[in-house]
């Protein structure tokens, strides 16, 4: 065995003494917290990490401890300043002393913390995400969507056991206006490492049935501000910003505005406030419909009154014009009647004169007139005889004179036309 060999304990003690002698002071260190846990004695054990800014791989790591008396003070101070618990996943600026224990090795003992650094880091990371969304042109897409006038079919993303979800339902279904709402819960983990992927999965399910809904409500009641980290996620914010339905957020924190709140159509402080937003929107729609109905009735009454007045005026005009027309037609009829009467009279006079002439002619050629001039008529069997061929010897004939008739028997007839009675 070499004379200068050391036991592990001896080596570790030398390392401890060297670190204590070389790094005797405290140092402000920037790091990310990980695996933060508190034991039953009140001591807080954790790890400090540094990650590569490009691929987020871990480039440095150190164990840390905050002794119970210090932790009580620092955790309360950190909560009051930042509004969130001291937990894993935070970028912090802590004042530490460097220690090396021969049994437990290298560690950092926290003696102070600067909460403003954490606030700045949270704000900086949020702003980086917002800037990226703005550069991609999607930051305000969801805000630009028009909320349907009748928004009463709502897809809800929430933990099914959350008190905030029950508050939302109670406020919505028991609204004083009596409006009917239809909701469908899409369960999701609303805090922790699985929350981001769980909420995105719920959005994807809603997207497949988007025609069944008017809007989406993402609600979360209460909880620590540190649990809001997932709502600053780029992936979640990008999904919400480009979602085809208006998204209303109500994740239960008044002071903290997450990236999700920035990209969503409307931000409400609490789940109850989200329900009230939908009720107020529907109340406004109902008021506008009632006002539209009143305007329609008023306008219709005015139109009816105007049309009735116009119709009355038109009726009077028609009656007046009809009277004038009838008067004119009556005059025309009278003229036509007079003309027809004159024409008929003239025609009748012409016919009368014709009849008189015919009568004179008939009278002139009448057998009676011929008889009056000394002529006679010979009849056989009541018919006038015009030729001797119609008479045979022995026939009985009548001879009609102006003043009477005689009956004769034919004894002889001569061809020359002379007759012997």
C-alpha positions as CSV (number, residue, x, y, z in Angstrom):
1,X,0.0,0.0,0.0
2,X,1.4,3.4,-0.9
3,X,2.3,5.6,2.1
4,X,0.3,8.6,0.7
5,X,-2.9,6.7,0.1
6,X,-6.2,8.1,1.5
7,X,-9.4,6.6,2.6
8,X,-12.6,7.8,0.8
9,X,-13.6,9.6,4.0
10,X,-10.3,11.3,4.2
11,X,-10.5,12.4,0.6
12,X,-14.1,13.7,1.0
13,X,-13.1,15.6,4.1
14,X,-10.3,17.3,2.2
15,X,-12.7,18.1,-0.6
16,X,-15.1,19.5,2.0
17,X,-12.4,21.6,3.5
18,X,-11.2,22.8,0.1
19,X,-14.7,23.9,-1.0
20,X,-15.3,25.6,2.3
21,X,-12.0,27.4,2.1
22,X,-12.3,28.3,-1.6
23,X,-16.0,29.1,-1.6
24,X,-16.7,30.5,1.8
25,X,-19.4,33.0,0.8
26,X,-22.9,32.7,-0.5
27,X,-23.7,33.1,-4.2
28,X,-26.8,34.1,-6.3
29,X,-27.5,31.3,-8.7
30,X,-30.0,31.1,-11.6
31,X,-31.6,27.7,-12.1
32,X,-34.7,25.7,-12.7
33,X,-36.3,23.8,-9.8
34,X,-37.0,20.1,-10.1
35,X,-38.2,17.3,-7.9
36,X,-39.2,19.7,-5.1
37,X,-40.4,17.8,-2.0
38,X,-40.7,18.4,1.7
39,X,-40.1,15.8,4.3
40,X,-41.9,15.2,7.6
41,X,-39.3,17.4,9.4
42,X,-40.2,20.4,7.3
43,X,-37.0,20.4,5.3
44,X,-37.3,20.9,1.5
45,X,-35.1,18.9,-0.8
46,X,-34.9,19.6,-4.5
47,X,-32.7,19.6,-7.5
48,X,-31.4,22.6,-9.5
49,X,-31.1,22.2,-13.2
50,X,-29.7,24.2,-16.1
51,X,-30.9,23.4,-19.6
52,X,-29.6,24.1,-23.1
53,X,-31.5,27.0,-24.6
54,X,-31.8,25.2,-27.9
55,X,-32.7,21.5,-27.3
56,X,-33.5,21.8,-23.6
57,X,-31.1,19.1,-22.6
58,X,-29.7,19.2,-19.1
59,X,-26.2,20.7,-19.0
60,X,-25.8,21.1,-15.2
61,X,-27.4,19.7,-12.1
62,X,-27.0,20.1,-8.3
63,X,-28.8,18.9,-5.2
64,X,-30.3,21.5,-3.1
65,X,-31.8,21.8,0.4
66,X,-33.8,24.5,2.3
67,X,-33.8,23.8,6.0
68,X,-37.2,23.9,7.7
69,X,-36.9,27.3,9.5
70,X,-35.7,28.9,6.3
71,X,-38.2,27.2,4.1
72,X,-41.2,28.4,6.2
73,X,-40.1,31.9,5.7
74,X,-39.0,31.8,2.1
75,X,-42.0,29.8,0.8
76,X,-44.5,32.2,2.4
77,X,-42.6,35.2,1.0
78,X,-42.4,33.6,-2.5
79,X,-46.1,32.9,-2.5
80,X,-47.1,36.4,-1.4
81,X,-44.9,38.0,-4.1
82,X,-45.6,35.7,-7.0
83,X,-49.1,34.3,-6.1
84,X,-47.8,30.7,-6.5
85,X,-46.2,28.0,-4.5
86,X,-42.5,27.2,-4.6
87,X,-42.6,24.1,-6.7
88,X,-40.9,22.2,-9.6
89,X,-40.5,23.8,-13.0
90,X,-39.8,27.3,-11.9
91,X,-36.9,29.5,-13.0
92,X,-35.5,31.0,-9.8
93,X,-32.8,33.2,-8.6
94,X,-31.6,31.8,-5.2
95,X,-28.9,32.7,-2.8
96,X,-27.0,29.5,-1.8
97,X,-24.0,28.4,0.1
98,X,-21.9,25.6,-1.3
99,X,-21.4,22.6,0.9
100,X,-19.8,19.2,0.5
101,X,-20.6,16.4,2.9
102,X,-18.3,13.4,3.2
103,X,-21.4,11.1,3.1
104,X,-24.0,13.0,1.0
105,X,-21.7,14.8,-1.4
106,X,-22.1,18.1,-3.1
107,X,-25.2,20.3,-2.5
108,X,-26.5,23.8,-2.4
109,X,-28.1,25.2,0.7
110,X,-30.7,27.9,-0.1
111,X,-30.6,30.9,2.3
112,X,-32.6,33.5,0.2
113,X,-34.7,33.9,-2.9
114,X,-35.5,36.7,-5.3
115,X,-39.2,36.3,-6.4
116,X,-39.0,39.1,-8.9
117,X,-36.7,37.0,-11.0
118,X,-39.2,34.2,-11.2
119,X,-42.0,36.7,-12.1
120,X,-39.8,38.1,-14.8
121,X,-39.0,34.7,-16.2
122,X,-42.6,33.7,-16.2
123,X,-43.5,36.9,-18.0
124,X,-40.6,36.6,-20.4
125,X,-41.5,33.1,-21.3
126,X,-45.1,34.1,-21.8
127,X,-44.1,37.0,-24.0
128,X,-41.8,34.7,-26.1
129,X,-44.8,32.4,-26.8
130,X,-47.0,35.4,-27.6
131,X,-44.4,36.8,-29.9
132,X,-44.1,33.5,-31.7
133,X,-47.8,33.2,-32.2
134,X,-48.0,36.7,-33.5
135,X,-45.2,36.1,-35.9
136,X,-47.0,33.1,-37.2
137,X,-50.2,35.2,-37.7
138,X,-52.4,33.1,-35.4
139,X,-52.5,35.1,-32.2
140,X,-55.9,36.8,-32.8
141,X,-57.6,34.2,-35.0
142,X,-59.9,32.9,-32.3
143,X,-60.8,36.4,-31.2
144,X,-61.8,37.2,-34.7
145,X,-64.5,34.5,-34.8
146,X,-68.1,35.7,-34.4
147,X,-69.9,34.3,-31.4
148,X,-73.2,32.9,-32.7
149,X,-76.3,34.9,-31.7
150,X,-77.9,31.8,-30.2
151,X,-74.9,30.3,-28.3
152,X,-76.4,27.6,-26.1
153,X,-74.6,24.5,-27.2
154,X,-71.3,24.5,-25.3
155,X,-68.4,21.9,-25.2
156,X,-66.7,22.0,-21.8
157,X,-63.1,21.0,-21.1
158,X,-62.7,20.5,-17.4
159,X,-61.9,18.0,-14.7
160,X,-65.2,16.2,-14.1
161,X,-64.6,16.3,-10.3
162,X,-63.6,20.0,-10.1
163,X,-65.8,22.3,-8.0
164,X,-65.4,24.9,-10.7
165,X,-67.2,22.6,-13.2
166,X,-70.1,22.2,-10.8
167,X,-70.3,26.0,-10.2
168,X,-70.3,26.5,-14.0
169,X,-73.2,24.0,-14.5
170,X,-75.2,25.4,-11.6
171,X,-74.9,29.0,-12.8
172,X,-75.7,28.0,-16.4
173,X,-78.7,25.7,-15.8
174,X,-80.3,27.8,-13.0
175,X,-80.1,31.2,-14.8
176,X,-82.8,33.7,-13.9
177,X,-83.8,34.2,-17.5
178,X,-84.9,30.6,-18.0
179,X,-82.7,30.1,-21.1
180,X,-82.0,26.5,-22.0
181,X,-78.3,25.5,-22.4
182,X,-76.9,22.2,-23.6
183,X,-73.4,21.2,-22.4
184,X,-71.1,18.3,-23.1
185,X,-68.1,17.6,-20.9
186,X,-64.8,16.5,-22.5
187,X,-62.8,15.5,-19.4
188,X,-59.2,16.6,-19.1
189,X,-56.4,16.8,-16.6
190,X,-56.2,20.5,-15.7
191,X,-52.9,20.6,-13.8
192,X,-49.6,18.8,-13.8
193,X,-47.4,17.3,-16.5
194,X,-50.2,15.6,-18.3
195,X,-52.5,18.7,-18.5
196,X,-51.2,20.1,-21.8
197,X,-51.6,16.9,-23.8
198,X,-54.9,16.1,-22.1
199,X,-56.5,19.4,-23.0
200,X,-55.2,19.2,-26.6
201,X,-56.7,15.7,-26.9
202,X,-60.1,17.1,-25.6
203,X,-59.9,19.9,-28.3
204,X,-59.3,17.3,-31.0
205,X,-62.4,15.3,-29.9
206,X,-64.5,18.5,-30.0
207,X,-63.1,19.3,-33.4
208,X,-64.4,16.0,-34.8
209,X,-67.9,17.1,-33.7
210,X,-67.6,20.9,-34.1
211,X,-70.9,21.2,-36.0
212,X,-72.7,20.1,-32.8
213,X,-71.4,23.1,-30.7
214,X,-71.5,26.9,-30.7
215,X,-68.5,27.5,-28.4
216,X,-65.9,25.9,-26.1
217,X,-65.4,26.6,-22.4
218,X,-62.1,25.7,-20.8
219,X,-62.6,26.0,-17.1
220,X,-60.6,25.2,-14.0
221,X,-61.5,26.2,-10.5
222,X,-58.8,27.4,-8.1
223,X,-55.5,25.8,-7.5
224,X,-52.0,27.2,-7.2
225,X,-50.6,29.6,-9.7
226,X,-47.8,27.3,-10.4
227,X,-50.4,24.9,-11.9
228,X,-51.0,27.5,-14.6
229,X,-47.8,26.6,-16.4
230,X,-49.5,24.4,-18.9
231,X,-51.8,27.3,-19.9
232,X,-48.6,29.2,-21.1
233,X,-47.7,26.3,-23.4
234,X,-47.1,27.1,-27.0
235,X,-48.7,23.9,-28.3
236,X,-51.9,24.5,-26.3
237,X,-52.1,28.2,-27.2
238,X,-51.5,27.4,-30.9
239,X,-54.4,24.8,-30.9
240,X,-56.8,27.3,-29.2
241,X,-55.8,30.2,-31.4
242,X,-56.6,28.2,-34.6
243,X,-59.7,26.4,-33.2
244,X,-62.7,26.9,-35.5
245,X,-65.1,27.6,-32.6
246,X,-64.9,30.5,-30.1
247,X,-63.1,29.5,-27.0
248,X,-63.9,31.1,-23.6
249,X,-61.4,30.5,-20.8
250,X,-62.0,30.6,-17.1
251,X,-59.2,29.0,-15.2
252,X,-59.8,30.6,-11.8
253,X,-57.1,33.2,-11.4
254,X,-57.9,36.9,-11.5
255,X,-54.4,38.3,-11.3
256,X,-52.6,35.8,-13.7
257,X,-53.3,36.2,-17.4
258,X,-51.9,33.2,-19.2
259,X,-51.2,32.8,-22.9
260,X,-54.4,30.7,-23.2
261,X,-56.3,33.8,-21.9
262,X,-54.6,36.0,-24.5
263,X,-55.4,33.8,-27.5
264,X,-58.9,32.7,-26.5
265,X,-62.0,34.5,-27.9
266,X,-63.0,35.7,-24.4
267,X,-61.3,35.5,-21.0
268,X,-63.4,35.2,-17.9
269,X,-62.0,35.1,-14.3
270,X,-63.7,32.0,-13.1
271,X,-65.9,29.1,-14.3
272,X,-69.0,31.0,-12.8
273,X,-68.0,34.1,-14.8
274,X,-67.8,31.9,-18.0
275,X,-71.4,30.7,-17.4
276,X,-72.5,34.3,-16.8
277,X,-70.8,35.4,-20.0
278,X,-72.9,32.9,-22.0
279,X,-76.1,33.9,-20.1
280,X,-75.4,37.6,-20.7
281,X,-74.7,37.0,-24.4
282,X,-78.0,35.1,-24.8
283,X,-79.8,37.8,-22.9
284,X,-78.5,40.4,-25.3
285,X,-79.6,38.3,-28.2
286,X,-83.1,37.9,-26.7
287,X,-83.3,41.7,-26.2
288,X,-82.2,42.3,-29.7
289,X,-84.8,39.9,-31.0
290,X,-87.5,41.5,-28.9
291,X,-86.5,44.9,-30.2
292,X,-86.4,43.6,-33.7
293,X,-89.9,42.1,-33.2
294,X,-91.2,45.5,-31.9
295,X,-89.6,47.3,-34.8
296,X,-91.1,44.8,-37.2
297,X,-94.6,45.3,-35.7
298,X,-94.3,49.1,-35.7
299,X,-92.9,49.1,-39.3
300,X,-95.6,46.7,-40.4
301,X,-98.3,48.8,-38.9
302,X,-97.0,51.9,-40.6
303,X,-96.8,50.1,-43.9
304,X,-100.3,48.8,-43.5
305,X,-101.6,52.3,-42.6
306,X,-99.8,53.8,-45.5
307,X,-101.0,51.1,-47.9
308,X,-104.5,51.5,-46.5
309,X,-104.4,55.3,-47.1
310,X,-102.9,54.7,-50.5
311,X,-105.6,52.1,-51.3
312,X,-108.4,54.5,-50.1
313,X,-107.0,57.2,-52.3
314,X,-106.6,54.8,-55.2
315,X,-110.2,53.5,-54.6
316,X,-111.5,57.1,-54.7
317,X,-109.5,57.8,-57.9
318,X,-110.8,54.5,-59.5
319,X,-114.4,55.4,-58.5
320,X,-114.0,58.9,-59.9
321,X,-112.4,57.7,-63.1
322,X,-115.0,54.9,-63.4
323,X,-117.8,57.4,-63.0
324,X,-116.3,59.6,-65.7
325,X,-115.8,56.5,-67.8
326,X,-119.4,55.4,-67.2
327,X,-120.7,58.9,-68.0
328,X,-118.7,58.9,-71.2
329,X,-119.8,55.4,-72.1
330,X,-123.4,56.4,-71.3
331,X,-123.0,59.4,-73.6
332,X,-121.6,57.2,-76.3
333,X,-124.4,54.7,-75.8
334,X,-127.0,57.4,-76.1
335,X,-125.4,58.6,-79.3
336,X,-125.1,55.1,-80.6
337,X,-128.7,54.4,-79.6
338,X,-129.9,57.6,-81.3
339,X,-127.9,56.8,-84.4
340,X,-129.3,53.2,-84.3
341,X,-132.9,54.5,-83.8
342,X,-132.5,56.9,-86.8
343,X,-131.0,54.2,-88.9
344,X,-133.7,51.8,-88.0
345,X,-136.3,54.4,-88.6
346,X,-134.8,55.2,-92.0
347,X,-134.7,51.5,-92.8
348,X,-138.3,51.0,-91.6
349,X,-139.4,54.0,-93.7
350,X,-137.6,52.6,-96.7
351,X,-139.2,49.2,-96.2
352,X,-142.6,50.9,-95.6
353,X,-142.3,52.7,-98.9
354,X,-141.3,49.5,-100.6
355,X,-144.3,47.7,-99.1
356,X,-146.5,50.5,-100.3
357,X,-145.1,50.2,-103.8
358,X,-145.5,46.4,-103.7
359,X,-149.0,46.8,-102.3
360,X,-149.9,49.2,-105.2
361,X,-148.4,46.8,-107.7
362,X,-150.2,43.8,-106.1
363,X,-153.4,45.8,-106.1
364,X,-152.8,46.8,-109.6
365,X,-152.3,43.2,-110.8
366,X,-154.9,41.8,-108.5
367,X,-157.7,39.8,-110.2
368,X,-160.3,41.9,-108.5
369,X,-159.0,45.0,-110.2
370,X,-158.9,43.1,-113.5
371,X,-162.5,42.1,-112.9
372,X,-163.5,45.7,-112.2
373,X,-162.2,46.6,-115.6
374,X,-164.7,44.2,-117.3
375,X,-162.6,41.0,-117.4
376,X,-163.8,37.6,-116.1
377,X,-162.0,34.6,-114.6
378,X,-162.8,31.0,-115.5
379,X,-162.3,28.5,-112.8
380,X,-162.5,24.7,-112.9
381,X,-162.6,22.9,-109.6
382,X,-161.7,26.1,-107.8
383,X,-158.6,26.7,-110.0
384,X,-158.2,29.4,-112.6
385,X,-158.2,28.1,-116.2
386,X,-155.6,29.8,-118.4
387,X,-155.9,27.6,-121.5
388,X,-158.6,25.7,-123.4
389,X,-156.4,22.7,-123.1
390,X,-157.5,22.5,-119.5
391,X,-161.2,22.2,-120.3
392,X,-163.0,19.3,-122.0
393,X,-166.5,19.2,-123.4
394,X,-168.9,18.4,-120.6
395,X,-166.8,20.0,-117.8
396,X,-168.5,22.3,-115.4
397,X,-166.8,25.6,-115.1
398,X,-167.4,28.8,-113.1
399,X,-167.1,32.2,-114.5
400,X,-166.4,35.0,-112.1
401,X,-167.6,38.5,-112.8
402,X,-167.0,41.8,-111.0
403,X,-170.3,41.4,-109.3
404,X,-170.8,37.7,-109.1
405,X,-170.3,34.1,-110.4
406,X,-172.1,31.8,-112.9
407,X,-171.8,28.1,-113.4
408,X,-171.7,26.6,-117.0
409,X,-171.3,23.3,-118.8
410,X,-168.9,23.1,-121.7
411,X,-170.8,22.0,-124.8
412,X,-168.1,22.7,-127.3
413,X,-164.6,24.1,-127.4
414,X,-162.9,25.5,-130.5
415,X,-159.2,25.6,-131.1
416,X,-159.3,29.2,-132.1
417,X,-160.0,30.1,-128.6
418,X,-163.8,30.8,-128.9
419,X,-165.9,29.0,-126.3
420,X,-169.5,28.1,-126.4
421,X,-171.2,28.1,-123.1
